[in-house]
């Protein structure tokens, strides 16, 4: 494990979250890249590739549903877990912490709309 | 242009803000003020005055701090999109090793992640050379410059009130009138005294001296003897509330908190068996110290830290007692930035939106004082320390949510949670009963198991 990085280390191809499993955390990429994959009818489609400072797993913070995609490490990646309880406590004290989350979620919705067109 | 009615001062397009001090509080204010202004559709200009060069090693580029970025701050900054790069992190901390006279135990982070960063506020101790690493303060300052702030490498030597703004003058005769001036000068008395002219009711914070020393011990030996663990000491030594050894690159940072800490107190701490055992046999710890200082820390918040067009943030305002000063700087700086951009820059607005944030920190420190009082009692009692050690050792085999004492100690050492939250967990009947059980059990055994 690298000494001067934060988060948990994942090796190339290692699954960080799995589609269909329950999830209660947000993840922020500290270093490296990850791929987001959606599986339907035995086919796996790459939905997105994310890099440093990007987050994933945010639906698990707001919905009581299972993970909608699988996220795998591309090469070595370091990923930090943001606990649901800490997240809500902090956001309760400082709602502006949600600005970036809303901005990114809005961008993802816009990207999805573009794909549908 | 910027509201002449003193009761309704607001920043408008083209407003000029001076931030005096480019440490974490100054940089956090600048970063968030620019971010909020951009989201809000407001065009503001920010000048940051910082005479220090954070790319220099030794005191010239240092802001005298233990250099621990807490777990909660790391998570918050990550959510904000501020990721500490690997050239700023000198070591990712994944556990705490607690030493008492009766033994040693390791408390691991609940998620087995490196969730705490050890950093140097400047480039590093005197004489350190590296082409790879960057300082934490320089990293934050550069984020602000990337966002559009202007850094002025000069020392401010006069701040005075004008009818329509605050005039700032520097040592090299630069002068400019600003709509808002932010004091982020830390506990530098000479500089914060400049603000008494424009913030007449300001009462400075109460401070105490601490000790910080940088012990050279090459990377390989640090890996072997310290690894990714921060060592904390709850020893029954006079004047010392808390001691810590923090691994960083090729150095180990020694931090001592307490009262009236001086050279004799430091030598006494270094001579203790528990401290010497952390280092390779025969290490002359005092002679290996490349840098040392006795910086002040805020132990009681300041009063009246704002006026029309003036706001005092960071250590000069309210901080967190003994721990997570950088986290407190983030809190006060962001609260000041939010108020300035969204509400206004009059004393009335700062009182309404900024003061409650400082009050909350100060009230939490009141609970913190009680926690440190309780820790002090445990520190002085052999029986209680044996009980605490035994309880922590037994908890390491349990699930994370069952490690009550470990989680209380973890948050007390890391400064990750509020003192109010730590206290609520500390007085949980299950924790108290278990603690008593372990203490009584250990009274009837000869010696505790020393390590796990």
Contacts between the chains, C-beta under 8 A, distances in Angstrom:
chain1	res1	chain2	res2	distance
A	1	B	114	7.5
A	1	B	228	7.8
A	2	B	86	7.0
A	2	B	92	7.5
A	3	B	91	5.5
A	3	B	92	6.5
A	3	B	223	7.5
A	3	B	228	6.6
A	4	B	86	4.8
A	4	B	87	7.7
A	4	B	89	4.5
A	4	B	90	6.2
A	4	B	91	6.2
A	4	B	92	6.4
A	4	B	249	7.9
A	5	B	86	5.0
A	5	B	89	6.3
A	5	B	92	5.6
A	5	B	114	6.8
A	6	B	74	6.1
A	6	B	84	6.7
A	6	B	89	6.5
A	6	B	92	4.9
A	6	B	113	7.4
A	6	B	114	5.0
A	6	B	115	6.5
A	6	B	116	8.0
A	6	B	117	6.0
A	7	B	113	5.5
A	7	B	114	6.5
A	7	B	115	7.6
A	8	B	111	7.4
A	8	B	112	7.2
A	8	B	113	4.6
A	8	B	114	7.8
A	26	B	79	7.4
A	28	B	78	4.0
A	28	B	79	6.7
A	28	B	83	7.3
A	29	B	83	7.9
A	30	B	78	7.3
A	30	B	83	5.7
A	30	B	84	7.9
A	31	B	86	6.6
A	52	B	83	5.8
A	53	B	78	7.8
A	53	B	81	4.9
A	53	B	82	7.9
A	53	B	83	4.8
A	55	B	78	8.0
A	55	B	79	7.5
A	80	B	74	7.1
A	80	B	75	6.9
A	80	B	78	5.2
A	80	B	113	6.8
A	80	B	115	7.1
A	81	B	111	5.6
A	81	B	113	6.3
A	82	B	75	5.2
A	82	B	78	6.6
A	82	B	79	6.0
A	83	B	75	7.5
A	83	B	111	7.9
A	86	B	72	6.6
A	86	B	75	6.0
A	87	B	75	7.8
A	87	B	79	7.2
A	90	B	72	7.5
A	90	B	75	7.7
A	90	B	76	5.8
A	90	B	79	7.7
A	94	B	334	6.9
A	96	B	32	8.0
A	96	B	36	7.4
A	96	B	334	7.4
A	96	B	338	6.3
A	97	B	76	6.8
A	97	B	79	5.8
A	97	B	80	6.8
A	99	B	39	6.5
A	100	B	79	7.0
A	100	B	80	6.2
A	100	B	81	5.3
A	101	B	79	7.1
